[in-house]
Amino acid sequence: MEGHPLNTDNPRIDYLRDKAHKLTQAPGVYLMKDKTGKIIYVGKAKILKNRVSSYFRENLNAVEKVHKMVEHVHDFDFIVTDTEFEALVLECSLIKQYNPKYNILLKDGKGYHYIQVTNEPFPRIRAARQKVGDDTFIGPFTSSFSVQQSVDEAVKVFKLPTCNRKFPQEFKKGRPCLNYHIKQCMGLCRGRVSEKEYRALIDQAISYIRNGSEDSVRNMTAEMEQAAENLDFERAALLRDRIRAVQRIGQNQKIIRDGAVNQDVIGLAHNGSAACISVLKYREGRLYDKDDVIVEEAFDHAKLRSDFLLQYYGACIADIPRQISIDGECEDFELVARYLREKSGHAVQLTIPQRGEGVQLVQMAIRNAGDHLSYVVGRTGREISALDELGRILGLPSPPLYIEAYDISNLGDTAIVGGMVVFENGRPLKAAYKRFSIKEADGQNDYGAMQEMLRRRFLRYQENPEGTDAYFLRLPDLILLDGGKGHVAVIRTLLSGMGIDVPVFGMVKDDRHRTRAIAQDGGEISINANRNAFSLVTKIQDEVHRFAISYQRNVHKKSSFEIDLKTVKGIGDKKAVKLLKTFKTKTAMKAASLEELKACAGLTQEAAQALYDFIQNNYA
C-alpha cells in the first residue's frame, strides 16, 4: 500500500514534534496515548529519538493506519532500556498488558469444535462447530483441523457413507455412488448391512477416534485372529483390510524425510484490508495441527511476521518447537530468534527456506493461509495467491489490490481508441472501465496514443473537475500496459512529470499473442514459473485487449454508418448526427416512417424521400 505525506489535523503536532526531538538516543520502548490517557500504540526503538520523531515529520510517508494513529496521539511516554533486545522483550510484555488499538492484534476466531454422531438408526459421523440437538458429541476440541482430520480418517478406514441419503428409508432406491465403486464406501444404500452390524461398525469408528490408531489396530488384530480361529474368513479379511487402511493413512500423513524434528511452518496471505497467517504444526514427523490467524490492517509484511512471532509464541511456553520456518523477511530477525530461544528454554532454529522440501512446506502454508482468508473475505485462495505472487515478482511493497490496465486499438490510421480496465482484488471491476477516443496522436503512433490516454486519465485525478467519475479520483496500486519496455519508458516519464507515483509495467506477448513476460524499463521479468500470477496477468491482458478492440469495432461501425448517411443528397454532418442519436442502429432507422425521418432531422420532402429510399434499398 502506497504511503502518503503527513496531513494531520492533530492540534498537538508541534508539541509532539518538539518533545520527540528532545528524546535520548538510547534504545527503549515508547507508548503513544490518546487524550484520555489510554495507550493506543506500543513500539520499540534502537534509537528512541529517531524512531519517535519519524511519526511527526512533515514529510512522513506512511500507510493509512499510521496516519490514523498519529491523528489521535495526545502525548507519549517512553522507557529507556540497556539494549535493543530488552526493548523487544518489554514491548511484547506491554502489548500483552495493554492490548493497544493500533498494534497488530491477532484474531484467530477460535471456538470449540466437536465430532458429532447423529442420533438415527444408521448414524453418521461429522465435524460440528457447536452442540445442537440430541446427537452424541465427542469433544470439545480447540482445533477444527484435528476434528476434520479425525472424521475423515474414520470415514475412510471404516468406509462409512458420506452421501445425503436417508437410511433405511432409501435402501435400494438408487444405484450406489462412485465411492462404493472405488471401494471407499461400504454401499449401505444396497440395504445389505443390518442396523446391528452397522452400529457395531460405528462403535469401532468412535473407539478409533477416541483412542487413536494404535489401540484400534491392536483391538482389530485380536478380533481378526479370533474370526480366523472361528473359520469366519470373510470377517477376518474385512478386519485385515481395515487394519491396512489405518496403517496406510498413518504413512500418508508423515513428512517424507527421515529424522524430522518438531517444526512449525508459517505462511502469509494478504488481501489489503486483512491478512491471514497459517501455522502448520508438525510433531514427530506428522502434520498434527493447523492454526489460522486473521490480522487486520497489515501492510508491512516483514514487521507483521516479527509481531506475529513475538505475540503468537509469547502467549505460550510449552509448545515452541525447535524449528520454525517462515515464508519471507522478518524485521529484527536475530532478535526474534533470540527471544524464541529464551522464551522456550531450548534451541530454536528460525529459518526462511530457499530450496527443496522446506520451500514446498512453506508454499503449502501460504496456500492454507490464502484458502482461509478467501473463506473470510469471500475470495478464492488462487486470487489471493496471485496478487501476493505478482507483488513479490514486481518488487512492490504489498500486493497490488487495485490494478489499471491500458491498451490501444486502431484500424489503420482511423478509429484510434484506447481502453482502460480495472481489476480489484484479482477480479474485473467493470463499473470502473473507461473508453478513450484518441484525438491528438497522428497515425499509428502507439506511444503517442498511450501517452494521450494516460495523461487525460490522470489530469482528471489531479484537476478533479465537477462531475469527475469517482474511479478517476482513485490512484491504482499498479499500472499494466499492453506493450513492451518502450511503452513503459514513455509512460513512466509522463507520470513522473505529472508527479504521479504509481508502478508501471508492460505485458509482453509472444508470436502467438500469448502472455510471455512482464516488461520493465530496461528489460523483462519472466513470470511463467509463477502459475497464479501468470494466470492473472494473462487474464488482465486478454480483458483489456478485448475491451479496447470491441470499442474500436463499434467506433468503426458507427463511423461507416455515418459516412453512408452523408452520401444522401441533403444530409450533412449535423443532420447525420441527429439521425444517429435518434435511431442509433440501421434496424431502427429502417423501421422508421418517411415522416419520422423528415421530422427528426428537419428534412425537406425531397431529402426525406431520398433518405427513406436509400435506407430501404441498402440496409438489411
N, C-alpha and C positions, 0 to 999 in steps of 0.2 A: 504494500500500500504506500503510495507516494506521500511524503511529508509536505507540510505547508508552513510558510513563515508564521511566526507567532503573531497573533492578532487577538489579544485578550482584553476583556472588559474588567479584569480584576483591578480594583482601585488600589490594591496594596502592592502592585507590582514593583514600584520604585523602592518601597521599604524592603521587600523580599530580596530584590537585586542587591541593595546596599548591604543587607545582613549577610548574604551569601558571600560577598566579596571579602568579608572580614573573617571568614572561617579559616581554620587551620588546614595545613597541607598533609596532615596525618590521615591514616585510614580510619574508617568508622562507619557508623550507621546513622541515617537521617530519617526523621519521622515528620511527614507532611500532615498538617492539621487544618480542618475547616474552621469556620468562625465559632462553632460551638465547642471547639477544643478536641473534637473527635479525630483520631488518627485515620487518615484516608489512604496513606501510602507509606510503605517502609522500603528503604533501599540501602544498599551498601556501597561503599566507595573506597577505591585505593587512595584517592586524594579527595577529601571532603570538599574543599573549596572549589575545585574544578568541576566535580560532579554536580553539586547542588547549584552552582552558578549557571550551569548549562541549561537548567529548566527556565531561567528567567532572562535569557539573552533575547535581544530584539530580533535577531535573525534565526531564531530557533527553527529548525526543520525537523518536525516530528509527526508522528501519527496522531490521528484524531483523539485517541484515548488520552494521550499526554496533554493535549490542549485542554480537554475537559477537566483533567485533574488540576492543571495549573490555574484554571479559572476559579477553582474552589479552594485554593490554598490561602489560608488567612495568616498562617505562621508555620514555623517548623522548629523542631528540636534536633539535637544531634548527640551522639555518644561516640567518643573517641576510643579506639582500640589500638593495641600494640601492633597487630598485623592484619593483613587483608583477610587471612583465614579466620581470625577471631571475629572480624566483621561479618563474614559469611555465616558463621555459626549463630551469632547474635541476631542477624537478620532473620534466619529461619525461626528462631525462638519467638521473636516479636511478631512475625507474620502469623504464626500459630496462635499466639496470645490475643492479638487484636483483630485478626481477620479483616484487614483493610480493604476498602471498596475497590481501589484501583490496582491492587496487586493481582497477579494471575491467581485465580481461585479455581481449585479443582472441583468439578461437579460430576460425580460418577453415576448419579441417579440409581444407586444400587438399592434393591429391596430384597425381600426374601423370595425364594423360588422353591417349588415343590415338585415331587413326582406324584402324579395323580393316577390312581387305579379306579376306573369307573365302576359304579355300582349297578351292574346289569348282568344278565345270565352269562354272557360271554364278554368279560371285562376287557377294556383297552388300557394300555399304559401310555401316559402322555406327560409332557412337561407342562407345568402350570405356574402362573405368577401369583396366584392367591388361592386360598381355600374357600371354595364356594360349593354349597350343596352337601349331600350326604355321602359323597365318594370317600375313598380312603386316600390319605395324603401322607407321603413319606417326606420328611423334612422338618423344619425349613433348612435350606441351603443358601449361602450368600452368593454362590456363583451360578449364573444361568448357563454358562458354558459346561460346567461339570454335570448339571442336571440334564441338559440336552444330550451330552455325550453318553451318560449312563442309560438314558432311554433308548438312544439309537443302538447302543451295543446290545441291550437286552432284546430289542425287536429283531435285530439281525441274528443273534445266537439262537433264539427260540422260534424264529420265523413267524412272528406274530403279524396279524393283519394290520395294515395302515390305511385301508380304504374307508369310505364313509357309509358302507352298507350296515344295516341293522340286522343283528342276528338274535334269535333264529328266524325272524320274520322273512329274511331274504335268502334263506338257504335254497340253492338250486334254481334261483330266479335269473340267472345270467351266467355267462361264461367266466371262468376265473381270469383275473387280471394278469398283466405281464409279469408282475412279481412272482406269481405262482409258477409260471412257465420258465423263469430263470432261477427257480429254486430259492427265492428269497422270502417266500410266504408259504405257510402250510396248506393254503387253499381251504380255509374254514368255510368259505361260501359253498363248497360242494356238499356240505351237510354230512360229512363222514366222521366228524370228531364230536364225541358226546360232551355234554356240559361238564361231566365229572372229569373226563380226560383233559379238557381244556383248562378247568380250574386248577388241576394239578400242575399243568404247564405254567400257568400264571404264578402259582406259588413258587415254582423253581426260578422264574424270572425275578420275582421280588427278592428271593434269597440271594440271587446273583447280584442284584443292585445293592442290597443291604450289606452283604458280607464280602463282596469282591470276587474276582475271578479265581483266585487260588482255592478258596473254600468251595466254590461251585464245581471246579474241576475235580477236587477231591471227593465231593459227595456224588457227583455224576459218575466218576470212575467206579466207586463202590457199587452204585446202582447198576452200572453196566456189567460188572463182574457177576453180580447176583442174577441178572437176567440171563447171562450166558450159562450159568450153572443150572438155571431152570429151563434151559433149552429154548428160551424166548429170544431167538436170534434177531428177529425183526426189531424188537425194542433195544437190544444191545447195540445193533447197528445205528439206530436213531441216536442213542446216547453218545456213541462214538463220534458221530458227525457233529453233535453239539459241542463236545469237548474240543474237537479240532477247530470249530468256529471261534470258540473263546480264545484258543491259543493263536489263531490267525489274526484276530483283532488286536491282541496284545503285541504281536510282531509288527503289524502295520502302524502302530502308534509310536514306535520307537524312532528316535532320530537315527538316521543311517550313518552312524560312525561309532567307533569304539571309544571307551573311556570318557563318555560325555559327562561334564560336570554340571551341577545345578546352575541354571542360566536363565536370565530374563532377556527377552528380545523386544526392543521398543521401536515402534514405527509411528510416524506423524502424518496426518492428512488434514488439509486446511481448506476452508471454503470462503474465507474472508470475514464473515461475521463470527465464526467459531472454528475451533479445531478439535480434532479427536486424537488422542494418543492411545494406542493399543499396546498392552504389555502381555506378551506370550510367555508363560511360565513353564519352563522345562525342569522337571525334577527326576533324577535318576534316569536320564535319557528319554523321558516320556513327556509329551505335552500334557501337562497336568491341569492347567487353568488359564484363563484369559481375563484381563481387566480392560474395559473400555472407559476412558475418562474424557469427558467433554470439558473443553476450556473455552471461555468466552473472550472475545476481543484479543486474539493472538496474532501479532504481525511479525515480530522479531523471532524467527524460529530458533536461533542459537540461544537467546535468552529464555525462550519458552522451555527448551529442553533442560536448561540449567535449573530453572524454577521448578519444573516438574520433578526432576530427580530429587531435589532437596526436599520438596514438600511430600512427595509420594513415599519416599523411603524414610523421611524424617518422622513420619507417623507410625512407623513400625520398627521393631528392634530385631525380632526373631527371624524374619524372612527376607533378609538382604542376601541374595545369592553371591557366590564367589565370582561370577562373571555376568556382566551386564553389557549388552550390545545395543548401540543406538544408531539411528539412521542418518545422522548428519552432525554438523558442527554444534558444539556446546560451549556457551560462554563460561569462562573460568574453569576449563576442563580439568586441570590438575587440582584446583582447589576442591571441586566437586568430588573427584575421585578420592582425595584425602578425607573429605567429610564422610563419605560412604565407608571407608575403611575404619575410621574411628568410631562411627556410629554402630557398625556391626561387630567390631572387635576381632575381625579376621581380614585376611587379604581379599580385596575386591579388584577385579580387572575390568576397567571401563574401556570399551573399545568401539571404534567406528569401522566395521568390516569393509574391506576394499575388494575382496575377491572370494571365490569359492563358495562353500556352503554357508559361511557367515552372511554373505550378501543375500543368498537365497532366503535365509531365515528372516532377515530384516525386511526384504521385499514382501514376505508373507505377512509380517506385522503391519506394514504400510497398507496392504490390501485390506486387512481386517479393520484398520482404522477408517479407511475410505468407505467400506461397507457399512460400518456402524454409523458414521457421520451421514451417509446417504439416507439411512433409516430415520435419523433425527431431523434432517433438513429437507427430505423429500427429493434427493438427487441420487443418481446411481454412483456406485463406487468407481466405475470407469471414468465418469465425468470428472470426479474429484481428482482421481489419479492423473488424468490427462492434464489438468491445469497445473498440478504440482510438478509433473514432469516438464511441461513447457516452461514454467517459471525457472526451473533449475537449468535447463538447457540454454536458455537465453540470458542467464545470469541476473534475473530480476530479483528484487528484494522479497517478493511474495508472489503467489500465484496470480496471473492476470485474470481477474474475475470479469472485467468489462473490456471487451475487445472490439475495436472497429477495424473493418477490412474494406479495401478500396480496389476497384478495377475500372478500366477504361474499355469502351467498346465503340467501334465505328464501322461504317460500310464505305470503304474508300475514303474520300475526303468529305463525305456528307454524313449527317445524323451522328455526330460525335457526342457520346454521352458518357457519364460516369455513374457508378453505383456504389453506395456505402451500405454494408450490412453490419449488424451488431450481434455479438454473442455475449450473453450474460450468464455467468456460472456454467459455461460449457454448452449453452443451448441458444438457438436463434431467438433474438428479441425483435420480432418483425415489426412491432409498433415503432421501432427506432430506425428502420431502414429509410434511406434517403436517395433520391434520384437527382442527378445534376445534368443539365443541358450545357455542354461546353460552348462558350461564346467567344473566347479570346484566342485560344490556341489555333494556329493555322495548320491545315492539312493533317497528315498522320503523325502528329507530334505527341507521342505518349507522355513524354516527360512534362511538356508544357501543359497538357490536359490534366495530368495528375496534380501538378502544382496549382493550377487554377481551382480544381475541385477542393483540395485541402485548404487552400488559402481562404476560399469562401466559407468553408465549414468552420474554421477557427476564428475568422472575423466575426461570425455570428456569436461565438463564445465570448470573444473579447468585448465587442461593442454592445451586445445584449439589447438590440433594438426592440421596441414594443412588438409583441406578438411572436417573439422568438420561441421556437419549439423547445420544450423543456429538455429534450435529449441533446440539443445543441449546447446546452449550458453545463453539460457533464463532461469532464475530461476522462478519456479512456485510460485504462492501465497499460494498454498495448495497442499499437497500430500495425496492421499487416497489409502490405501492398502486393497486388498480383504483379510481380516483376522481380528483377534481379537487383544486383548491387548498385546499378546506375540509378534506378528508381529510388532506392534507399538514400543514396547520397544527396540527390536533389531535394528530397522531402525533408531530410534531417537539416539541411541548410536552410530551407524555407522556415521550418518550425523554430529553429534556433533564432533566426532573425525576428520572429514574431514573439519570442520569449516563451514559447510553449515547450515544456519539458515532459515529453512522453516518449517512451522507447519505440523505435521504428525498425521494422524488419520486413524483408520481402519473402514471397512464397514462390519458389522456383519449380518449374515443371520440366519433365524430361521430353524426349522426342515424341512420346506417345501421349503427351498432355496430361501426365500423371504427376502428382506432387513428388518432388525429389529431395528438396533441401530447403533450409531457411537461409535467406541472403542477408548479410550484414554489410556495412560499409567497408569494403576491402576483402571480402571473402564469403564463404558459405559454411553453414553448420549442418552436418548430417543428422537427420532425425529418424532414419529408418529403423534403428535399433530400439527406439522408444515407441513401442506399439501404440500406447494410448495417446501420446502427444502427436504422433504421426497421423493417427486416425482423425484427431480433432482438427489439425491444420488442413488435412485433405478435405474434410467436411466444410471448413470455412472457405477454402479456395474454390471449391465446387459451387458453393452457395453464392459467393459474391460474383463469380463468373456468370452463373445462371441469371442472377438478378440484373446485372448490367446488360447482358445480351438481350434479355427479354424486353428491357426498356428501349434498347436500340431498335429492335424489330418493330415495336409499337410506334416509335417516332418515325421510322422509315415508312411504315404503312400509312400513318396519318399524313405524312408529307406527300406521299404519292397520291393519296385521296384528294388532298387539297389542290395539287397540280392538275388532276383530272378535271375538277370543277372549273378551274380557271380557263380551260380550253373552250368553254361555252361562251358565246358572244354575250356580253352584258354582265358577266360575272368577274369581278375584280377581287383584290385581296380582302377588303372589308366584308363584302357580301359572302365570299367563300368561308370566312371565319364565322360569320353569323350562322350560316347553314350547318357548319361542322359542330358548333356549340349547341345548336338546337337538336340536330338529329343524330350526331355522334357516329353512327355506323351507316354503311351502304344499305343494309337491310331496312333500317328505319327510314332512310331517305326514299327508298323505292316504294315504301308503303304510304308515303305522303301524297296527298292530292295536289293537283295543279294550284288550287287556291292557297293551300298551306305553304307551298314553296314560295308563291308570289308574296304572301303576307310576311313570311319570315324574313326575307332579305329585301323587301321593298322593291320587287322587280316589276318591270313593265310586263304587259300581257305577252308581248313577243318574246322577251327574255325568259319569262316563266315557262312558256310553251317549249322553247328550245331546251331549257334545262330539264323539263319533265321528259321530253323525248330522249334526251341523252342518257338520263338515268335508266329509263325503261329498256333501252336498247343495249346498254353496256354493263349494267350492274346485275350480277347473277342473284 
